[in-house]
């Protein structure tokens, strides 16, 4: 279960050499290097907590795609 302060379970940490690791529930989900890392850090510093979570979710590909409601109606997912 996630806390209110960490709604989606994402964190980021700076590594030596300028790399940035994006972690999801403590596991590395993405590693950014060079210009991508610098752009990410500049953008995440201007975000609030929720926006930063959304940014990291989009970056890692771990975000809702809009088809969850339809998938629940599929015969194989009905219970």
Secondary structure, DSSP 8 states (H G I E B T S, - for coil): ---GGGSS-EEEEE-GGG-EEEEETTEEEEEE-HHHHHHHHHHHHTS-HHHHHHHHHHHHT-S--S-HHHHHTSGGG--
